[in-house]
Amino acid sequence: MRNRYHTLLLLCATAALVLAGCDQSSQQASPENANRYIITQSSSAGDAATGSFSDANVVNVPDTVDYYMQGYTVDKDYTWTVNGSSDLPTSASSDQTYEWQSRGGEFITVVYGPGDPIATTAGMSASTNSIQVDASNDDINAETIDVSAAVTDSISGQIGRFGAFSTLTNLAASSGIAEFLGQEGPSFTLFAPSTAAFAADIDGDDEVEQAGAIGGTPTQAVDDDEDTDSSVRAQLLKYHAIQGDSLTASDLPVTRETVLGPEVTVNGDKVSQANIPATNGVIHKLNEPLFPPTALVDFTDRTLADTSVTDTDSLTVDGSYFPEAGGYIVLHEGSAGGPVVGSSEYVEGRGVSNDVQVYLNKDYSGESAVTLVAMPHEETTGDETLDFPGNDTPYTLSGSPVTDQVEITVESTGSN
């Protein structure tokens, strides 16, 4: 790891060469004169700030990058302490500590990494790390570099800081779930699949192209009169969130009701990184996504030519998710209890299936408008043939059939 810091240290060595010939008796242990310190990090993803001896320097916990506390003085007679200990060059409170001497001066560098537990208690209370320089033979007060560690981001903010959650961050932002998980009143537990767990590719516009582990990109297809978080995308993410509890690794395995509604069971084997703190709860990184036990569907309003709504045509349902059993998307006329006017072929589970073709068995070419309800039905007999009315009954959520209602405006082409 030492090679990572050579450039930084060489810059400080240059300053030491310039300062070596100064009258040390007139120098003050402050950044404005001969003595310097640096607080920095290895990428812009972190939150450590460059400050002064007297100002607070805060690092968001857990940090996503290495950061460094570095002090310099031109007089080797100064005594360095790190968090009150003069037992250098290593300190138990950091990944590594270096003491380096050059041209009559002395450096000390404390390196903290993403896994360094500067604030990892259940309460996520803040802690402070300090480098102090002092000497008994001068009239200069001891100078201290303090870096405080604190949890400052909500769950939405925390997942946005980790590259490993890039897919989840994009899905949450586009579905309204990020705003929901950013609330400071409730307490949440988020079981957060990593990008590797989703097996997703992100294009240059930060839009999700595919999510291999769940079969495709879940749709964000909602009408203007529908809530943003009613989409297949949002509902899949709701199944990864628990409201009202901040569950830690010691609580696993755990079974709890999700924000979506159905219970989820999570054991430690699914968690690759536990207890990521947030101001409104806790995050557990998952090595695989969670799959709801019920189906989901997106179907949006549209205007169609009268030549495309006959009993020989099909309508495209925007998106769906089916659990392991798979099933069918059935169209009901008027309401969820209305007559069946169309159905899809068997849709495989488990996973997302978008642009599902549903074949009409009624001619609407003479209508001006029609209300249709898309309703996923479960395959229960294994023959992959719709049996309804019969065994292949609707999937339900919170005791009611899963549905999405649309208004179809039929536009006359003068062909009929």
N, C-alpha and C positions, 0 to 999 in steps of 0.2 A: 504493500500500500504506500510505501514511502515515495515511490516514483510519482504518485499523484500530486504530491505537495511540493515537488522540487521547484517548479516554476514560481509558486507563491513565495517560497523561502528565498529563492535567488533574488527576487525583487526586494525583499527585506534586507538581504545581504548588501545590495547596492546602496541602500540607504545607510547601512552601517559603515561602509567605506567612506561615505561623505562626512559622516558625523564623527569618525574616529579622532580627527584632529581638533575637535572643539574643546573648549574649556569646560570639563565636566562639572566643576564646582558651581557653575552658573546655570546648569541645565535643570529643568524641572521634569518631574515624572508625569508628563501630560502629553496628549497627542499633538499639541501645538508646537512642541519643541523636539527634544532629541528622542524621546521614548514614544513608541508607537504600538498600537495593537490593531488587529484586523479581525473582523468577524465576517465570514463569507460562506458560500456553499458551492457545491460542484455543478449545480444546474439551477436554472431559474424557477424550477418547480417548488423549491423550498421557500420558507418564509422567514428565515433568519435575516436580520437587517444589520447593516453597518451603522453603528452608533458611536457614542462617546463613553468615557469612563463614568460619567454621572447619569447618563440616560439609560432607560430600560431597553434591552434587546430581547425580543420575544420570538420564540420558535414555536410554530404550531405543532402539536403532538397528535399522532405520531408524524414525524417529518418523513418526507419521501426521498430525501437526499442526504448526503454527508454534509455537515457544516463544521466550521473550525473556529475556535477561539485562539487567537494568537497574540502574544504580548512580546514586546522587545524593550530592552534597556541597554544603554551603552556601558554600564558598570556591572562587572561580575560580582561585586560585593553585595548586590541586591539579593534578597531571598524570595524565591518563588514558592507559592503554595497554590494548590488546586483543590477547591472545596475544603479548605482548611488543613489539607495534608501537604507536608513537604517531602513526602516519600515519592520522589520522582526517579525515573521518567515515566512510570506507569501509574494509572489511577483506575480504581475499580469502577468509577462513575462514568468512564468513557471507553470507547473502543481502543484508542491509543493516545498516549501523551509523549511528546518529543521535547527534549531540551537540547538546544543546539547553540554552540558558541562560535563566534566569528569576529575577528579584528577588535577584540576588546569588548565586544557586546555580547548579548545573550538573548536568545529567543526561547519562547516556550509555546508549543502548539498543542491544543487539546482537540481531538477529532471525535465527533459524535456521528454515529451512523443511524440509518432508518430504524434499525432494530435495537438501538440503545435505549434502555428503559428509564428515561428521565422522568416520566410521569405515566406509570402503568398500573396504578392501584385501581381498585373497583370504582372508587369515587372520582378518579381522574383528576385529582387535585394538582395544582401547579407546583413546580419545584424550581429552584434556582441553582445554576452552576456558576462558580466563580474562579477566576484567576486573580491572585493578588501579588503585587510586588512591593517589597519594603526593604529598608536598610536601617540598621541601628546607628550608623555614623553620619546621618545627615538630618537636616531639618525639614525634610519633605514628608508629608503625610503618606501613609500607605495608599497605593492606588489599586482599585479593584475593577476588573471587568466582569460584569454580571450578565448572564443570559438566562432569562426566565423561560420555562417551558409551560405552555398552557394549551388547553383544548379550546379553540375559538371558532370552529366550524360546525354547522349542523351536519346531519347525515348526508344531505345533498351536496354540501360543500366538501365534505371529506372524500366521497367517492370521486368527485371531480378532480381531486388533487392527485389521484393515483392512476398512472398509466394502465395498470392492470384492470381497471374498471372502465375503460374507454367505451366499450359497447354498452354497458349498463348505463353509463352517464348519458350517452346519446339517446337511448331508449327512454330513460326517465325524463329527460328534458322535453322530448317531443311529445310525450304522452300526458304531461301534467303531473306525473308522479314525483318529479323533482320538487315541485312547489309544495306538494303534500308532505313529503319527507323533510322539507325545510322548516316546518312549523316548530316553534319553540315551546308551545304549550304541552302537547302530548309527549309521551316517551315511546320510542320505537326500538324494535330490534329488526335489523335488515340482514337477511341472508343473501349475500351479494355474489352472484356468479362472476367470475373473472372473465375477461375477454377470451382467454383460452378455453374456459368452460363453455362459453357460448359458441366457440369455434367460428367467430364471425370475421368478415372482412369489412373494413371501413374505407370508402373511397375518398377522393380529395375534398369532397364537399361535406365530410363528416356525416354522411348518410349511411345507414347500415345497408349493405348490399345483400348479405346473406347471413344466416345464423345457423350453422350446420347442425349443432347439437339439438336444436328444436325444429329442424326441418325447413326453416326459411325465416324471413323477416316478419314478425307479427305486424299486422296492419294497424295503422292509426287512421281508420276510416270512420269518421263521425259526421253527422249532419249538423247544421247550424243550431238546431233545437236540441241537440244532445250534449251531455257533459263530455268534456275532453277525455276524462278518465273512464269513459264507458267503453273504450275500444278494446279490441283483443290484446293489443300491446299493453295497455294500462292494466288490464285485468290479470294478465300473466305476471306482471311485476307486483301487483297487489298480493299475489300468492306467496311472494318472497318476504312480505313485511308483516310484523306483529305489532299491534298498537296497545300501549298500556303497560308494557314490560320492557325492561332493559336486561336481557338475558345474557349472562356471561358463559364462558366455556365450562365452568363448573356446574351449570344447569343442564348441560347436555348429557344424554339424549333428552329431547324435550318434544312434547306434543302440545300445540297451541292452535287456537283459532286464528286464521289469517285475516288481513284487511279485506281480502276477497270474500271470505266467508268460511269455506271448508277448512278443516284442520290440516296442519302440516306436521310431519315428524322429521326432526333433524337430529342425526347423531354425529359424534365427533369425527367419524371417518369422512364425512362430506366437507369438513372445514379444513382449509389449508392455512388460514391465518385467523386467529380468534381475537376478540376483544379490541377491535379498532374503535377508539373512543370518539364520540361526537357530543356536542352540547345538548342534544335532545335524544340521546340513546347510544346504541352500540351497533357495530357492524361486524359480521363474520364473513370472511371471504370463502366462497364455495369453489370446489373443484368440479362441480356439475350443477346445472340448473335444476330447479324444482318444477315438477309437472302437476298441474291441478288435476283432480279426479273427475272434473266435469268438462263439457265442451264449451266453446266460446264462439261467437260469430259477429262479423261486421257486414252490414248490408246497407247501402246508401241510396238516397233518393236519386231519381234520374228521369230524363225525358227520352222516350224511345219512339222510333217511327212505328206506325201501325203495321208495317210489313215485318217487324221483328218481334211481335208479341202474339204470334199465332200458336196453335197447338203443335206446330212442327219446329218451333224455335226453342232456344234456351236463354236464360238470364244468367249473368255472371255475379256471383256473390263475392264481395271484395276479399274477405278473409275469414279464416276459421282456425280453431285449434280443437283437436280431438285427443282424448286420453287413449290408453292402450287398446281398448276394444274397437276404436274407430266408429264409423257410422255413416250417416247420410244427412244432407241438408234438405229439409222438406219445406215447401212453400204452402202456407195456409192463406186463404183469402179472407180479408176483412179483419180478422183477429186471430189470437192464438188458438181459439177453439173453432175457427172457421174450417170450411172444407179444404181438403188437400188438392192443390191445383198444379203441383209440380214436385219433382224430387231429383236428387243427384244420384249418380252411381256411388258405389261404396267408396268412402274416403278413409284411407289408412290412418291409424294412430300408432305411435304417440308422436304428436308434433303439429306444427303449423302447416296448413294447406291454404294457399291463396288462389283467387280467381277460379273458384269452383263453379262448374257449369251445372245449372239446375234446369231440367227439361220440363217445359210446360205441357200440361195435358188439357188446357183450356185456351180458347181463342179470345184474345182481348183486342183484336184489331178494330172492333167497332166501338170500343169504349174511349172516353176522353181522359179518364184517370182511374186508377185502381190502387187499393191498399193491399199490400202483401206482407206477410210475416215470415221471415226465415227462422227455422227452428231445427237445431241439430237433434237427430234421433240416434239412439245407441244400437249398435249391432249386437244382438244378444244370442243369436242361434249359431253364428259362425258360418252361415251359408253365403254371406255377402250379397244378400238379396233383401230389399226392404220388405218387411212384414209389418205393415201398419194400415188400418187398425190391426193390432195383434201384438206380437212380442217386442218389436223394436220401438220402444216408447221414448218420449223426449228426455233429453238430459235436463237436469234441474239444478238450480242454484238458489239457496236459501228457501227451498220449498216450492219454487215456481219454475216453470219451463224456461230454459235459456232461449231468448228470442231477440230479434232486431227487426223493427217494423219500418217499412219504406212506403213512400208515395211514388207511384209510377205515373208520369204524365204521358199519355199516348198522343202522338202528333200525327195528324192526317197527312198522307202523301198523295191522296187522290187516286191511289192504286186500287182501292177496294170499293 
